[in-house]
Amino acid sequence: MTRRAGGTRRRLFEREAELAAVDEALDELTGFRTDDLDPPERPRGALLAFAGPAGLGKTTLLNEVRRRAAAKGCTVLSARGGEQEQQVAFHVARQLIQPQLAGTSEAALRMQLGSWYAIVGPALGLCTADAGAPPDPQGLRDGLDWVLTHLAVQRAPLVLVLDDAHWADPESLSWLAAYAPRAEELPMLLVVAYRPDELPDHAQQFRGITGRAGQRPIDLAPLTAPAVGHLVRDRLGAHADDAFCRECWAVTAGNPFEAVELTAKVSDRGIEPLEAGAHLLRDLAAAVKGSGLVSRLERLGTSTVRFAWAGAVLGTEIQPSLAASVAGLGSEAAADAADRLRDARILTGSDTLEFVHPLIATAVYRAIPDAVRVALHGLAAWAVVDAGLGSSAAARHLMEAHPDGDPWVVQQLRRAAGETLRAGAPDAARRFLARALREPPAFDDRAAVLYELGCASLLTEPATTVNHLRAALEEPITDPALRQAIVYRLSQVLAHSDRLGEACDTLARETRRSTDPRTRLRMQSEKFMWDAFRADEPDSPARSRRLARLADRLSGTDLTERYIIGLRAWDATLRAEPASVALHHAERALEGGLSWAVEDRGFEVPVLVALAFLYADRPGRAEELFAAGTAEFERQGWRGAHLSFAYTLLAYIRYRRGRLAEAEDFVRAGLRLAERVGPRTPAAWYAVGTLIEVLLARGRTDEAITVAQDHGFGEPFPAAVTFPDSQSVYGELLLARGRTKEAAVELAAVGRRLDPRGMRNPAWCPWQLHLALAEAHDAPERARAIALDAVERARRYAAASGIGQALRIAAEVSDGSERTAFLREAVTCLERSPAAYELARALVGLGAHLRRTGHPKEAAEYLYRGLEAAGQCDADGLADTARDELAAAGLRPRRLRAIETDALTTRERTAALLTVKGDDAAAVAAALHLDEPAVIKLLSAVYRKVGTDEAGLAAALGEDTEEATVGGRGR
């Protein structure tokens, strides 16, 4: 339990149980057990945590862990929290990982880290951050997870040792706390030591890691009297008598650090370890710590005291030249001071110095007079900047300096905040900028600092961000670009906080203030965008007319114009203008490029453009855009709400295509990311609503109910428009539960909310269809009228999937021949669309109706097709319905064929290319020697696989259409 000196390893007393746990974990990690002839198939990782107050030997124990791990051939990563470095973001993470990658060339490092290079590199000090948007904290954590996992696999077995975890910086500590449970799944042993009573408030997650990893922290106990006796005799000689040893134990309370230091003092004083000298021990023990240590330090001389103070201010890994600069000493005086401190067992090391024990460092730091300590931190800030260590290294010292209106301090803190923010640590950046604001900055700079502070708080404290940005707007701002940036950011955070009305009002006010035409256009585009998401927009039709007039005049020469054109495409979709109109504007918006990851713009408009393709029966094109946008998010390190939206909406596209199992996988991934962002956030509303839709489609109503209950899915619904509409999904869930009256109330409320705004496209929000089903029993005529109105709206929009879905519902609330006609037309429409699940529902519905009306032979054809289509969609509930109908008709379900793939068969591709050429079904049938119904089935499969309707088939098949047509005819 003693410190190491001169490379000599000291004995460990009364730590047999702890070392046994270490040996067992190392044996399992390396796959070796002395009592096991059959070692485990793969090494098992583990987590060991040692807890105890200061001085109980945690550091010595971890030194022994490192030694034993190295002896077994393990790669050892080591780090130590520092009391003075707690505000340095990723200080511990850098200690752990940087030595493993340092010395690698930039090219090799880029190859090794791949797409994570620009994300984790700045945080680990391996490269400077790019000028673009910073990664979000979750994206950075994912990157650090990847790097550490990669090291664990490539350099296995791996032992990661963290000492003084209670002093680790918040960013590193939260990352390791989240990562720790994964240690058991990897060839990794994670060993941490900490003082439980000194864990900071932000370490709540860390407090729970031991329980999640299946281990309890091992509490270190003070040494017993016999153990202290052994320690004394080991240091002072075997002749030390029992009374002397027992007094050593009594005055140190069994604290190993104090016992070791006490024996060193006894040796220095030449005191014989006998009962006669025992009365001197209490005074000697007092000199080991606290005021006694300070008194001992003061006796070493003024210059030595100043050097020790400088070292305490600088923290761990003290550079002698920096300490000399801060202390105001020459090189020779500093060297002499360092020698005296080493002799006094206060410092250790040569090229890099450190305090012998953190207790000593703490005592020295707290002994510095307040005014002197503040001055020393100021000197330290200047020294590290002059040494080329950068603003981030200086910032932690400037945090301790008194505000004095110094522009240099403000400048350094702003630079440090920028570096830290781009490295993925917004909380640290926020602390630096808050301190810069207290300096205070020059009058002309105050708005800029408030803006930067708002940007740093955006992800973690949106309400605080609003306050900072509004305060910035109240300051005199001479730079128009700064004012515009503040307005854009303020409107963005208001909108993302479900305060869309305030966001639009802010933009409207600033638009009136601006005299620059391009600025006014940009602000108009932003307001149009947030208006599109408002559920309480006061005059939506008038806004739509203004948007249409403006978009028609623009050519799309810059991003602002393309955003407005994209919003026009989305508005056409919502208002059920012909789908061809929406597609025309969507293609115009994409002509000059529409990036999803522009720093000062949201990703909303690119998403809306992609969804315009989805609702217009071009889901394949929508998926292409989502794949590109998701890749941009991942490259940027945006793995929180951004990636959650991307996965969720991609799941929604798969749902509408009828690929329900894939949709469920994607939406669950989106929900996991949304849960990391927070409950009842916009990302969570989107994910939960989509998951409920998918589960209902798969026939798992009970599971959908559980998801809704677990996530509080219900009133109050968000003020923003969501996809799918949250209240409409809630009404559909009530309907699935048989609570038709409650469902009707909710769905009617959706109509009262959307209809006045002109949002009348049932392909986007099918509230009328669900309402018709809810009203069918109690008010059949009203239900039929509602359904027929939805059919008319769908026909006006002219997307085959929307028309087919509306006709199917109209059939369910109609009778007799009208029902038959609606179902037949629904099948015909859906066969021309890529909506596989809706087609399966229509096929089963028509088959069931034909069976009940006495047409069993024709019913069997549709039921068999419906069963196969339901199986391909993974719509288990619908497949069960089809089987029941077949059984009722006295038929046995056929064995399902192989699951459909995206690859077109030769016949399918030939039929598609002939259709693109302009041939009708009869001509295609003649060319392929088939009948027309067979051709219709072939083309229906093509639309589902390619993800388009007939109008988009040429573009979806690619540029070799003419050549492939010739080849297809030849086959």
Helices and strands as residue ranges (DSSP letters): H 16-30, E 46-51, H 58-71, E 75-80, G 83-85, H 91-101, H 106-113, G 114-116, H 117-120, H 137-154, E 158-163, G 165-167, H 170-179, G 180-185, E 188-194, G 196-198, G 201-203, H 204-207, H 209-212, E 218-219, H 225-236, H 242-252, H 256-269, G 275-280, H 281-286, H 290-298, H 302-314, H 320-327, H 331-343, E 347-348, E 354-355, H 358-367, H 370-386, H 391-398, H 407-422, H 426-438, G 443-445, H 446-457, H 462-474, H 480-496, H 500-513, H 517-533, H 540-553, H 559-574, H 579-590, H 604-615, H 619-636, H 641-657, H 660-677, H 682-697, H 701-710, H 726-736, H 740-754, G 755-757, H 767-775, H 780-797, H 800-812, H 816-831, H 836-852, H 856-873, H 876-888, H 906-917, H 921-928, H 932-946, G 950-952, H 953-957, H 961-970
